[in-house]
Amino acid sequence: MHTVGVKELKNRLTHYLRRTKQGEEIVVTERGTPVALIHPITGAVKAVSVEGKLASLAAQGAVTLPTQKPLARIRLVKVSGKPISKLILEERR
C-alpha cells in the first residue's frame, strides 16, 4: 500500500499504474486527506490494506482521519513542597 498526492500521481501516473497492475493499492490524497483509492480491477470488491480500508471508511463518513501530527511529549514540571493531593485533603478539612 502506498500513499501519493494528486500532483505526484499526475506527474508519474504510468509508474503508479504499473504498481497497481502488480497488485498494490494506491491511496490518493489531496492536501493530506484521502480522496481516492486506486487498486487492481480484479480486487475491486474491497480494499486489502489497512490504509485502504481506513480511506474507504473515511469516504463513507464512518471515521475521521487525523489531520495533525500527534502531540509532542510534555515535559514534566517538578514542584517543591507538599504533594498536591495532601494540600487538597487539608483544604477539605
C-alpha positions in Angstrom: 0.0 0.0 0.0 1.3 3.4 -1.0 0.0 6.9 -0.4 0.6 9.6 -3.1 -0.5 13.2 -3.5 -2.5 14.3 -6.5 0.4 16.3 -8.0 2.8 13.4 -7.7 0.2 11.0 -9.2 -0.3 13.3 -12.2 3.4 13.6 -12.8 4.1 9.8 -12.5 0.8 8.2 -13.5 2.4 5.4 -15.5 4.6 4.4 -12.6 1.6 4.2 -10.2 -0.5 2.3 -12.8 2.3 -0.2 -13.2 2.4 -0.7 -9.4 -1.4 -1.2 -9.4 -1.1 -3.8 -12.1 1.3 -5.7 -9.8 -1.4 -5.8 -7.1 -0.6 -2.8 -5.0 -3.2 -0.4 -3.7 -2.6 3.4 -4.1 -4.3 5.9 -1.8 -4.5 9.3 -3.5 -4.5 12.3 -1.1 -5.3 16.0 -1.6 -3.6 18.2 1.0 -3.2 15.1 3.2 -6.8 14.0 3.0 -7.5 10.7 1.2 -9.8 11.3 -1.8 -9.4 8.2 -3.9 -8.2 4.6 -3.9 -6.7 3.0 -6.9 -6.5 -0.8 -6.9 -6.4 -3.6 -9.4 -9.6 -4.3 -11.2 -9.6 -7.9 -10.1 -9.7 -6.7 -6.4 -12.4 -4.1 -7.0 -14.7 -5.6 -4.3 -12.9 -4.5 -1.1 -9.7 -2.7 -0.1 -7.0 -5.0 1.1 -4.6 -2.8 3.1 -5.4 -1.2 6.4 -4.8 2.3 4.9 -7.2 1.4 2.0 -9.9 0.3 4.4 -9.4 3.4 6.5 -9.6 5.6 3.4 -12.9 3.8 2.4 -14.4 4.3 5.9 -13.4 8.0 5.8 -15.0 8.4 2.4 -18.2 6.9 3.9 -18.0 9.2 6.8 -17.7 6.4 9.3 -14.3 7.6 10.7 -12.4 10.9 10.8 -8.8 10.6 9.9 -6.3 12.6 11.9 -5.4 16.0 10.4 -2.5 16.9 12.7 0.7 15.3 13.9 0.5 13.7 17.3 1.3 16.0 20.2 4.9 16.1 21.4 5.8 14.7 24.7 5.1 17.1 27.5 8.0 18.0 29.8 7.2 17.2 33.4 7.4 20.1 35.9 8.9 19.3 39.3 7.4 21.3 42.2 8.9 21.5 45.6 6.8 21.3 48.8 3.9 19.1 49.8 2.2 16.9 47.2 -0.9 18.4 45.7 -3.0 15.5 47.0 -2.1 16.3 50.6 -2.9 20.0 50.1 -6.3 19.2 48.7 -7.1 16.9 51.7 -6.0 19.7 54.1 -8.3 22.2 52.3 -11.3 19.8 52.6 -10.9 19.6 56.4 
